[in-house]
Amino acid sequence: MLNATTSPNEKRRRLREELATGRVVRVPGAMNPLTAVLIQELGFEGVYVSGAVIAAELALPDIGLTTLTEVAGRGHQIARVTDLPTVIDADTGFGEPMNAARTVQSLEEAGLAGCHLEDQVNPKRCGHLDGKTVVDSDTMVRRVRAAVTARRDDDFVVCARTDAAAVEGLDSAIDRAKAYVDAGADMVFPEAMRGPADLEAFRRAVDVPLLVNMTEFGKSELLTVQQLESLGMNMVIYPVTALRLAMGAVEDGLRSLHEEGTQVGLVDRMQTRKRLYELLDYPAYNTFDNGVHNFTL
């Protein structure tokens, strides 16, 4: 009720333990806190907060237009409601290395379990679009070092994302990843990998946990959890899946409402009031203080 019962530090330790099991940590993206509640109920191991989704909810493209305040605020709202570790997309750290340091501290304060920072120029663009530009390796090393140095909880996971494969080639991306690990990164996120061969190359070269992005309509082949586990991946994110499912249903429903003039034909496709109240845990609020509100389900 109201908040998760697990402390941020406990969630961070849990994330590190999960990453060390040899199994793939499955982390769907939550477009809002209610989605995070559902992700936990269904048995996933973590929750992801996508920068692309935060931007899309604001009707903005994913080109670095959101701010640290918006991202940290959304991250806090989502981390607050789940006992699962929540990992967030911190883009480029919102500026220079000192900004990356402040970003990590803000995300810690918001209750997040970890974040990833990327080596694109600031402002960035979606990792599966053409025309990306990356900073030089030394600049990203300073970002990573600043982030790692700034954290107050050593269990907060700092993941270094590299977009260099699409710009400079796979070998360069691997060399960068090694440099980021030497700078203190706990995990590496090779973005826009084309398929298993790319992931295998990263696994052979990098000793820390690897995060893989299974986003739809992108440059990467969509692989199963079993395939990813056999390739030695440690975490998989599905950043925009829930938003795409929801928006597809919303668009179809609104079109039908506009054309038919009633939602009668849509009711059997809706989440019921009873199911929504289950996710919101109305009975717990009612038990907590009957003198404030009485809800009859």
N, C-alpha and C positions, 0 to 999 in steps of 0.2 A: 504494500500500500504506500502510495506517495513516492517512495524511493526504494532503490535496491537495498538489500540487506548486507551485501558484500562490499567491503571497503575498496577504494581504488587500488591500494597496494596489494590487497588479496587478489584482485582481478589481474594485476600486472604479473604477480608471481604465477598465477594460474596460466596466463598466456605463455610465459616462458616454459613452464612445465609441459604444456601441450605441444609447443614447438620442438621439444626434445624427445617426443614419444616415437617418432618415425612415422606417425600417421599424418595425414593431411588435415590441417585445421580448416574447417569449412566456415567461411565468413560471408554471408550474404549482406548486401547493402540495405540499410534501413533508411527509407525516405523520410521517416518521422518516428517519434517515440513509440507510437502504437505498433508500428511494424517491428520495432526491436522487441517488444513484448511477445509478438507472434514468433519471431525468430528463436527466442529462448524457449518458448513453449514447444516448438516443433523439434527441438533437440540439436540444434547447431551448436558449434563450439565458440563462436564469436560473432560480433556485430561490426559491420563496416560503415563508415560515413564517407560518402563519395563527394569530392569537390564538384564533380560534374552534376550530381543530383542537387546539391545545394544551389548551384547556379541555375539549373533548370527550374527549380521550384520558384526562383525569383524571376523566371522568364528571361534569363540571361544565357548567352553561350558560355562554354567552358574555355574562356580565354583570359583568365586571371582578373576578372572584374570583381570578384567577391573579396571581402576584407577579412583580416584575422578576427575581428570582433564578431562578424557574422558566422564564420566557421567555428570558432571556439564556442559561441553561444549555442549553435545547433548541436555541436558535439556534446556539450553539457546536458542539453535536454534529452538526448538519446542515451547517454551513459547513465544518467540518473535513474532510469526505469528498469535497467537490466542488471542481473548478476553476472552476465557474460562480459568478458573483456571486450572493450570497444576500441577499434583502431580507426584512425581518421586520416584523411588525405590533407596534408598541409602544403600542397603545391610546392613552390620554391622556397618556402619559409617566409614569404611575403616581403622579400627585400634582400638586403645584404646579410652577411654572417651574423651580425648583431641582431638583426630582425629574426633570423632563424632561432637564435638563443631565446629571444622573448617569446617567440611562437611556442617553443617547447614548454617553457614555464607556464604560459597561458593554458596550454592543453593539459598539462599536469593538474593545474588548479581546477580545470573543468571536469576532472575525473576520468580522462581517457587513459587507456592502457598502453597506447603507442601511437606513432604516426609515421608517415613516410614523407621524405623530402626528395625532390627531384633535381636533376642537373640541367633542366631547361633554363633558358634565359627568362628573366622576369619582365613583363608578364608572360606566362606560359600559354600553351594550348593543349587541347585534348591529345593524349598520347597516341591515339589511333588515327590522327589526321596527318596529312602530308604537310610539309613546310615547317616542321619543327626546327628549332635552333637550340643547341646546347652550349652552356658555358664551358670554358676550359676546365680541365680536370682539377687544377689547383684551386679554382674558385669553389668548386663543389666540395673539395676536401675541407676547405675552411668552413663551409656551411655545416658539414657533418661534425667537424670538431667542435664548432660553436654549440651545436645542438646537444652533443653528448656532454660537454663541459657544463652547460647551463642547467641540466636536469638536476632536481633535488632528490628524486627517487631513482636509485640505480636500476630498479626493475622496470622503469618506463622504457619501452622498446623503441629505439630509433632505427628506422629502416631507410636505407638509401635506395632511391629509385634512379635508374639510368635509362634515358631515352636515346642513348647514343647509337644503338644498333641500327635504327632507321636512318641515322644521319652519317655516321662514320663507319658503320659495319660492326659485325658481331665481335671480332677480335678486339676492337677498340672498346666496345661496351664491357667486355670481360676485364680488360686492363683497368678500366675505370672502376669497376666493381671491386677489384682487389685493392685499389688505392683507398676506396671509401671504407672498406673493412679495416684497413690499416689505420684509418683516421678514427675508428671507434664504432662504426655502424654495427648494430646487432643482427641485422637482417638485410638482404638485398632483394630488390624488386626490379628484375629486368623487364622493361615494358615493351609491348608489341612484339613479342616473340612469335615467329611464324608457325612453329610446330615443335614436335618432340626433339628433333635434332638440335635446335637452338637451346632448348632446356637442358638436354644432356650435356652440351658443351659448358653451360654455366655450372651445372652440378659438378662436373669434373674439376673445374677451375676454382670454385669458391667454397670455402669450408663452413660458412655461417648458414643459418636457415634461409631458404629462398621462398619468396612470395610470387605467385603467378596470377595474372589477371585473365579471367574467363569472361570477357565482356562480349555481348552480342554485336553483330554487324561491324566488327573491327577487323584487324589484320591477323589476329591469332586464330588458329584452329581450335575449335571447342573440344576439349578433352574431358573424359570422365574423371571422377575422383580416383578410381582405381588406376587409370593410366597415369595420372599425376603422381600418385603414391609410388608407382613402379619406377618413375623417373627421378624419385628422390625429392620431390617438392614438399615443402613444409606447411604452406598456407595457400589457400585459393580464395580469391575474392570474386564476388558476383556483384559488381558495383551498382549497375543500373537496372538489373533484372526486375526488381519489384516495381520500380517506377514505370518501366515499359509495360509490364503487365497491367498495372493500375490505369495508366493513361490510355492504353488500348481499350480497356473496358469502359472507362469514363467517356471516351470519344464515341464509341459505339452507342452507349446508353443515351448520351445527350442528343446524338443525331436521331435516334429513335423517338425520343421525347419531343424533339422539334417537329418531326414528320407526323407522328401519331397524335400528338396533343395530350398524351397521357403516359404515365409510367407503368400502367397495369401490366403490360407485357414484359416488363423488366424485373418485376418483383422477385421472381424465382431465381434470378441471377444475382440478387443482392445478398450481402451478409445480413443475417437477421438481427433484429434488435437484441434478442436473447444472446446471440453469439458475441455481439459487440460488448454487451454488459459483462459477459464472462471475461473477456480480455481486459476490460477496465476494472474488474474485480469489485463491482458495486457492493456485493455482500460484505466485504471487508470494511468498506467505508461505513456501511450501515451499522455494523457491529461496533466499530470504533467509537461512534458517538451518535446514539439514537436521538439524543436531545437536539442535534443540529439538523440532521436530515433523515427522513424516512423514505426509502425507496422500496416499492413493491415490484418485484420482477415477474 
